[in-house]
Amino acid sequence: MAIVSLDATETTLDQLLARVEAGEEIILARGENPIAKLTPMQLAKPRPRPQFGAWKDKVTVGPEFFEPLPEEELRLWEGGD
């Protein structure tokens, strides 16, 4: 871990960021007092795409799902009172 003065960062920021991208951590200091740490970003890993058929045999729909709704419930779904 390198310690770099703020004065030096004005002229070498590009180089410092390249070192951080390579995995190095750098401490920025004002005089001898550390004030900040540059570290590489920990980006979230992309989630895998859903696999077709992944829920097969885990979720079932019974025959009652396909039966018509009672009139009262149908009215509620359609925005009636």
N, C-alpha and C positions, 0 to 999 in steps of 0.2 A: 504494500500500500504506500503510494507516494504522497508526500506532503508538498503542496505547491503554494507559493505566496500569491495573493490577489494581484500584485503588480505583474507577475509573470503570466497570469491568465489572460491579460489584455492582448498579449501578442501571440499566445500559444493555444488559444481556446480550441481551434480546430484540431490541433495535435492531441490535446488532452481528451477531447471527445472521441477521437479515433482509438485512443488507449482504453477508454471506458467501453467502447463498443467491442473491443477485443476481450473484455472481461475484467479489466483492472479496476480497482476502487481507488479514487484519488480524493485526498482531503485538501480543502481549500483553507488557507490560514491567513489571518491578518497579523503580520508580525509572527509571533510564536503561538498565537491563540487560534486553535482550529475553530472554524465557524460553519463549515458545510462539508458534506461528503457527496462526491459524484459516484454513482453506482449504475451498473447496467440495468435497464428496465426488465422486469420479470413479466413478460407478456403471457396472457392466458393462452393455453393450448386450444386450438379449434376443436369443437366437439365433433365427434364422428357423425356422419350422415346416418339418418335412420335407415335401418335395414328392412326391406320389404318382407313382410311376413313375420316380423319379430314377435308380434303378439299372438301368433297362431297358437291355438290350444291354451291360451292364457286368459282370453276374454271371449265370452260367448254372448250371443243375443238369442233370447228365447223367442218362441213363436208369438208370445203376447205383444212383442215389440211391433209386429206388423198388423195387429188388430186396430180397427178404427178407434179414435178417441171418443169418449163419451161427449155428447153435445155441450155439456157445461164446461168441460175442460177445453174443448175445441174453441169455444167462445173466448175463453181467457187467453189462449195462445194468439187468437186473432185480434186481440185488443179490446174485446167487448167487456161489459161489466159482469 
